[in-house]
Amino acid sequence: YAFMSDTHLIFIPGTQTLECWYRGSAGTTDIIRKTSTDGVNWSPREIMIRESDSVSSGISTRIVSPALIHRNNEYHMWWIANGVGIYYAKSIDGKAWNNITLCTLTGLTNPNIWHLDCMYASSNKYYLTGYSRTGHLYIYEGTNGTTFTYRKTALASSWAKGKDFFASNLYRGCLVECGRKDNSPFYRMYFSGHNETYKYAGIGVMEGKLDTMSHVSGEL
């Protein structure tokens, strides 16, 4: 492959297995999986989806930023399709996909989401976290996995020199539900960004209730 990108890590409780999904690109794009039961020793690469073989996978678009959930013995995947929007599909084995649907996002005009994540919360809602090319991290919510409504702007690039390690760019955010606090769900969102010169990159974390999360810690 010329390069590999867009990793996504999921845990399968039934088999106590970690699965790392990512893109391998060399003209066309493959979606690859490696598995581990200890996080140290990983299986060989397994090609799950080939862009060049849409007949087998059922997916006819290029996949960018795949986000996966394994729930009710099925894989659920969201991805960015080049210039088209956000798609959803589900699969039993991760190779043959069905219910392929173009998602609907409401509440913002042209959010221009480029990289995303999606989680299923104890509230029985899906939360889609999207990085916009305008320098914002948005949170959308929905109940069926294909229709989402804008909930909040979690963070925005400041564009101010020396102000934040993410001053000029934010990247993919990952929202995690971490139990409850004060009788409400408690969340952490991990994100990455660049400073105003793009010389430094860092990882940050926000935490709190969904509507009151604040920036807690900065760069690595």
Contacts in CASP RR format, 6 or more apart in sequence:
PFRMAT RR
TARGET T0000
AUTHOR 0000-0000-0000
METHOD contacts of the structure
MODEL  1
YAFMSDTHLIFIPGTQTLECWYRGSAGTTDIIRKTSTDGVNWSPREIMIR
ESDSVSSGISTRIVSPALIHRNNEYHMWWIANGVGIYYAKSIDGKAWNNI
TLCTLTGLTNPNIWHLDCMYASSNKYYLTGYSRTGHLYIYEGTNGTTFTY
RKTALASSWAKGKDFFASNLYRGCLVECGRKDNSPFYRMYFSGHNETYKY
AGIGVMEGKLDTMSHVSGEL
1 24 0 8 1.000
1 25 0 8 1.000
1 26 0 8 1.000
1 30 0 8 1.000
2 25 0 8 1.000
2 26 0 8 1.000
2 27 0 8 1.000
3 24 0 8 1.000
3 25 0 8 1.000
4 22 0 8 1.000
4 23 0 8 1.000
4 24 0 8 1.000
4 25 0 8 1.000
4 32 0 8 1.000
5 22 0 8 1.000
5 23 0 8 1.000
5 24 0 8 1.000
5 25 0 8 1.000
6 22 0 8 1.000
6 23 0 8 1.000
6 64 0 8 1.000
6 65 0 8 1.000
6 66 0 8 1.000
6 115 0 8 1.000
7 20 0 8 1.000
7 21 0 8 1.000
7 22 0 8 1.000
8 20 0 8 1.000
8 21 0 8 1.000
8 22 0 8 1.000
8 66 0 8 1.000
8 67 0 8 1.000
8 68 0 8 1.000
8 117 0 8 1.000
9 18 0 8 1.000
9 19 0 8 1.000
9 20 0 8 1.000
9 21 0 8 1.000
10 18 0 8 1.000
10 19 0 8 1.000
10 21 0 8 1.000
10 68 0 8 1.000
10 69 0 8 1.000
10 70 0 8 1.000
11 17 0 8 1.000
11 18 0 8 1.000
11 19 0 8 1.000
11 70 0 8 1.000
12 18 0 8 1.000
12 19 0 8 1.000
12 70 0 8 1.000
15 37 0 8 1.000
16 37 0 8 1.000
17 35 0 8 1.000
17 36 0 8 1.000
17 37 0 8 1.000
18 35 0 8 1.000
18 36 0 8 1.000
18 37 0 8 1.000
18 39 0 8 1.000
19 33 0 8 1.000
19 34 0 8 1.000
19 35 0 8 1.000
19 68 0 8 1.000
19 70 0 8 1.000
20 33 0 8 1.000
20 34 0 8 1.000
20 35 0 8 1.000
20 36 0 8 1.000
20 42 0 8 1.000
21 31 0 8 1.000
21 32 0 8 1.000
21 33 0 8 1.000
21 48 0 8 1.000
21 66 0 8 1.000
21 68 0 8 1.000
22 31 0 8 1.000
22 32 0 8 1.000
23 29 0 8 1.000
23 30 0 8 1.000
23 31 0 8 1.000
23 32 0 8 1.000
23 63 0 8 1.000
23 64 0 8 1.000
23 66 0 8 1.000
24 30 0 8 1.000
24 31 0 8 1.000
24 32 0 8 1.000
28 50 0 8 1.000
28 51 0 8 1.000
28 52 0 8 1.000
29 51 0 8 1.000
29 62 0 8 1.000
29 63 0 8 1.000
30 47 0 8 1.000
30 48 0 8 1.000
30 49 0 8 1.000
30 50 0 8 1.000
30 51 0 8 1.000
31 47 0 8 1.000
31 48 0 8 1.000
31 49 0 8 1.000
31 63 0 8 1.000
31 66 0 8 1.000
32 45 0 8 1.000
32 46 0 8 1.000
32 47 0 8 1.000
32 48 0 8 1.000
33 45 0 8 1.000
33 46 0 8 1.000
33 48 0 8 1.000
33 94 0 8 1.000
34 42 0 8 1.000
34 43 0 8 1.000
34 44 0 8 1.000
34 45 0 8 1.000
34 46 0 8 1.000
35 42 0 8 1.000
35 43 0 8 1.000
35 46 0 8 1.000
36 42 0 8 1.000
36 43 0 8 1.000
48 94 0 8 1.000
48 95 0 8 1.000
49 57 0 8 1.000
49 59 0 8 1.000
49 63 0 8 1.000
49 94 0 8 1.000
49 95 0 8 1.000
49 97 0 8 1.000
50 56 0 8 1.000
50 57 0 8 1.000
51 62 0 8 1.000
51 63 0 8 1.000
54 60 0 8 1.000
56 95 0 8 1.000
56 96 0 8 1.000
57 95 0 8 1.000
57 96 0 8 1.000
57 97 0 8 1.000
58 96 0 8 1.000
58 97 0 8 1.000
58 98 0 8 1.000
58 100 0 8 1.000
59 87 0 8 1.000
59 89 0 8 1.000
59 97 0 8 1.000
59 100 0 8 1.000
61 79 0 8 1.000
61 81 0 8 1.000
61 82 0 8 1.000
61 84 0 8 1.000
61 87 0 8 1.000
62 81 0 8 1.000
62 82 0 8 1.000
63 79 0 8 1.000
63 80 0 8 1.000
63 81 0 8 1.000
64 79 0 8 1.000
64 80 0 8 1.000
64 81 0 8 1.000
64 82 0 8 1.000
64 114 0 8 1.000
64 115 0 8 1.000
65 79 0 8 1.000
65 80 0 8 1.000
65 114 0 8 1.000
65 115 0 8 1.000
65 116 0 8 1.000
65 172 0 8 1.000
66 77 0 8 1.000
66 78 0 8 1.000
66 79 0 8 1.000
67 77 0 8 1.000
67 78 0 8 1.000
67 79 0 8 1.000
67 116 0 8 1.000
67 117 0 8 1.000
67 118 0 8 1.000
68 75 0 8 1.000
68 76 0 8 1.000
68 77 0 8 1.000
68 78 0 8 1.000
69 75 0 8 1.000
69 76 0 8 1.000
69 77 0 8 1.000
69 118 0 8 1.000
69 119 0 8 1.000
69 120 0 8 1.000
70 76 0 8 1.000
71 120 0 8 1.000
73 92 0 8 1.000
74 90 0 8 1.000
74 91 0 8 1.000
74 92 0 8 1.000
75 90 0 8 1.000
75 91 0 8 1.000
75 92 0 8 1.000
75 93 0 8 1.000
75 94 0 8 1.000
76 88 0 8 1.000
76 89 0 8 1.000
76 90 0 8 1.000
76 118 0 8 1.000
76 145 0 8 1.000
77 88 0 8 1.000
77 89 0 8 1.000
77 90 0 8 1.000
77 91 0 8 1.000
77 97 0 8 1.000
78 86 0 8 1.000
78 87 0 8 1.000
78 88 0 8 1.000
78 103 0 8 1.000
78 116 0 8 1.000
78 118 0 8 1.000
78 128 0 8 1.000
78 145 0 8 1.000
79 86 0 8 1.000
79 87 0 8 1.000
79 116 0 8 1.000
80 86 0 8 1.000
80 113 0 8 1.000
80 114 0 8 1.000
80 115 0 8 1.000
80 116 0 8 1.000
81 87 0 8 1.000
84 102 0 8 1.000
85 102 0 8 1.000
85 103 0 8 1.000
85 113 0 8 1.000
86 102 0 8 1.000
86 103 0 8 1.000
86 105 0 8 1.000
86 113 0 8 1.000
86 116 0 8 1.000
86 128 0 8 1.000
87 100 0 8 1.000
87 101 0 8 1.000
87 102 0 8 1.000
87 103 0 8 1.000
88 99 0 8 1.000
88 100 0 8 1.000
88 101 0 8 1.000
88 103 0 8 1.000
88 145 0 8 1.000
88 146 0 8 1.000
89 97 0 8 1.000
89 98 0 8 1.000
89 99 0 8 1.000
89 100 0 8 1.000
89 101 0 8 1.000
90 97 0 8 1.000
90 98 0 8 1.000
90 99 0 8 1.000
91 97 0 8 1.000
91 98 0 8 1.000
101 146 0 8 1.000
103 145 0 8 1.000
103 146 0 8 1.000
103 147 0 8 1.000
103 148 0 8 1.000
104 146 0 8 1.000
104 147 0 8 1.000
104 148 0 8 1.000
105 111 0 8 1.000
105 113 0 8 1.000
105 128 0 8 1.000
105 140 0 8 1.000
105 148 0 8 1.000
105 149 0 8 1.000
105 150 0 8 1.000
106 147 0 8 1.000
106 148 0 8 1.000
106 149 0 8 1.000
106 150 0 8 1.000
107 149 0 8 1.000
107 150 0 8 1.000
108 138 0 8 1.000
108 150 0 8 1.000
111 130 0 8 1.000
111 132 0 8 1.000
111 138 0 8 1.000
111 150 0 8 1.000
112 132 0 8 1.000
112 133 0 8 1.000
112 134 0 8 1.000
113 130 0 8 1.000
113 131 0 8 1.000
113 132 0 8 1.000
113 138 0 8 1.000
114 130 0 8 1.000
114 131 0 8 1.000
114 132 0 8 1.000
114 133 0 8 1.000
115 130 0 8 1.000
115 131 0 8 1.000
115 171 0 8 1.000
115 172 0 8 1.000
115 173 0 8 1.000
116 128 0 8 1.000
116 129 0 8 1.000
116 130 0 8 1.000
116 131 0 8 1.000
116 172 0 8 1.000
117 128 0 8 1.000
117 129 0 8 1.000
117 130 0 8 1.000
117 172 0 8 1.000
117 173 0 8 1.000
117 174 0 8 1.000
117 175 0 8 1.000
118 126 0 8 1.000
118 127 0 8 1.000
118 128 0 8 1.000
118 129 0 8 1.000
118 145 0 8 1.000
119 126 0 8 1.000
119 127 0 8 1.000
119 129 0 8 1.000
119 175 0 8 1.000
119 176 0 8 1.000
119 177 0 8 1.000
120 126 0 8 1.000
121 127 0 8 1.000
121 177 0 8 1.000
121 185 0 8 1.000
122 177 0 8 1.000
122 179 0 8 1.000
122 185 0 8 1.000
123 185 0 8 1.000
124 143 0 8 1.000
125 141 0 8 1.000
125 142 0 8 1.000
125 143 0 8 1.000
126 141 0 8 1.000
126 142 0 8 1.000
126 143 0 8 1.000
126 144 0 8 1.000
126 145 0 8 1.000
126 148 0 8 1.000
127 139 0 8 1.000
127 140 0 8 1.000
127 141 0 8 1.000
127 142 0 8 1.000
127 151 0 8 1.000
127 175 0 8 1.000
127 210 0 8 1.000
128 139 0 8 1.000
128 140 0 8 1.000
128 141 0 8 1.000
128 142 0 8 1.000
128 148 0 8 1.000
129 137 0 8 1.000
129 138 0 8 1.000
129 139 0 8 1.000
129 140 0 8 1.000
129 154 0 8 1.000
129 172 0 8 1.000
129 173 0 8 1.000
129 174 0 8 1.000
129 175 0 8 1.000
129 189 0 8 1.000
130 137 0 8 1.000
130 138 0 8 1.000
130 139 0 8 1.000
130 140 0 8 1.000
130 172 0 8 1.000
130 173 0 8 1.000
131 137 0 8 1.000
131 138 0 8 1.000
131 170 0 8 1.000
131 171 0 8 1.000
131 172 0 8 1.000
131 173 0 8 1.000
132 138 0 8 1.000
135 156 0 8 1.000
135 157 0 8 1.000
135 169 0 8 1.000
135 170 0 8 1.000
136 153 0 8 1.000
136 155 0 8 1.000
136 156 0 8 1.000
136 157 0 8 1.000
136 170 0 8 1.000
137 153 0 8 1.000
137 154 0 8 1.000
137 155 0 8 1.000
137 156 0 8 1.000
137 170 0 8 1.000
137 173 0 8 1.000
137 189 0 8 1.000
137 191 0 8 1.000
138 150 0 8 1.000
138 152 0 8 1.000
138 153 0 8 1.000
138 154 0 8 1.000
139 150 0 8 1.000
139 151 0 8 1.000
139 152 0 8 1.000
139 153 0 8 1.000
139 154 0 8 1.000
139 175 0 8 1.000
139 210 0 8 1.000
140 148 0 8 1.000
140 149 0 8 1.000
140 150 0 8 1.000
140 151 0 8 1.000
141 148 0 8 1.000
141 149 0 8 1.000
141 151 0 8 1.000
142 148 0 8 1.000
142 149 0 8 1.000
151 210 0 8 1.000
151 211 0 8 1.000
152 210 0 8 1.000
152 211 0 8 1.000
154 189 0 8 1.000
154 206 0 8 1.000
154 213 0 8 1.000
155 166 0 8 1.000
155 170 0 8 1.000
155 191 0 8 1.000
155 206 0 8 1.000
155 215 0 8 1.000
156 170 0 8 1.000
157 164 0 8 1.000
157 166 0 8 1.000
157 167 0 8 1.000
157 168 0 8 1.000
157 169 0 8 1.000
157 170 0 8 1.000
158 164 0 8 1.000
158 166 0 8 1.000
158 167 0 8 1.000
159 167 0 8 1.000
159 168 0 8 1.000
159 196 0 8 1.000
160 167 0 8 1.000
160 196 0 8 1.000
161 167 0 8 1.000
161 196 0 8 1.000
162 195 0 8 1.000
162 196 0 8 1.000
164 195 0 8 1.000
165 193 0 8 1.000
165 194 0 8 1.000
165 195 0 8 1.000
165 200 0 8 1.000
165 201 0 8 1.000
165 202 0 8 1.000
165 204 0 8 1.000
165 218 0 8 1.000
165 219 0 8 1.000
166 191 0 8 1.000
166 192 0 8 1.000
166 193 0 8 1.000
166 194 0 8 1.000
166 195 0 8 1.000
166 202 0 8 1.000
166 204 0 8 1.000
167 194 0 8 1.000
167 195 0 8 1.000
167 196 0 8 1.000
168 194 0 8 1.000
168 195 0 8 1.000
168 196 0 8 1.000
168 197 0 8 1.000
168 198 0 8 1.000
169 193 0 8 1.000
169 194 0 8 1.000
169 198 0 8 1.000
170 191 0 8 1.000
170 192 0 8 1.000
170 193 0 8 1.000
171 191 0 8 1.000
171 192 0 8 1.000
171 193 0 8 1.000
171 194 0 8 1.000
172 191 0 8 1.000
172 192 0 8 1.000
173 189 0 8 1.000
173 190 0 8 1.000
173 191 0 8 1.000
173 192 0 8 1.000
174 189 0 8 1.000
174 190 0 8 1.000
174 191 0 8 1.000
175 187 0 8 1.000
175 188 0 8 1.000
175 189 0 8 1.000
176 187 0 8 1.000
176 188 0 8 1.000
176 189 0 8 1.000
176 190 0 8 1.000
177 185 0 8 1.000
177 186 0 8 1.000
177 187 0 8 1.000
178 186 0 8 1.000
178 187 0 8 1.000
178 188 0 8 1.000
178 207 0 8 1.000
179 185 0 8 1.000
179 186 0 8 1.000
180 186 0 8 1.000
181 208 0 8 1.000
181 209 0 8 1.000
182 209 0 8 1.000
184 209 0 8 1.000
185 209 0 8 1.000
185 210 0 8 1.000
186 207 0 8 1.000
186 208 0 8 1.000
186 209 0 8 1.000
187 207 0 8 1.000
187 208 0 8 1.000
187 209 0 8 1.000
187 210 0 8 1.000
187 213 0 8 1.000
188 205 0 8 1.000
188 206 0 8 1.000
188 207 0 8 1.000
188 208 0 8 1.000
189 205 0 8 1.000
189 206 0 8 1.000
189 207 0 8 1.000
189 213 0 8 1.000
190 203 0 8 1.000
190 204 0 8 1.000
190 205 0 8 1.000
191 203 0 8 1.000
191 204 0 8 1.000
191 205 0 8 1.000
191 206 0 8 1.000
192 201 0 8 1.000
192 202 0 8 1.000
192 203 0 8 1.000
192 204 0 8 1.000
193 201 0 8 1.000
193 202 0 8 1.000
193 203 0 8 1.000
194 200 0 8 1.000
194 201 0 8 1.000
194 202 0 8 1.000
195 201 0 8 1.000
200 219 0 8 1.000
201 219 0 8 1.000
202 218 0 8 1.000
202 219 0 8 1.000
202 220 0 8 1.000
203 218 0 8 1.000
203 219 0 8 1.000
203 220 0 8 1.000
204 215 0 8 1.000
204 216 0 8 1.000
204 217 0 8 1.000
204 218 0 8 1.000
204 219 0 8 1.000
204 220 0 8 1.000
205 216 0 8 1.000
205 217 0 8 1.000
205 218 0 8 1.000
206 213 0 8 1.000
206 214 0 8 1.000
206 215 0 8 1.000
206 216 0 8 1.000
207 213 0 8 1.000
207 214 0 8 1.000
207 216 0 8 1.000
208 214 0 8 1.000
END
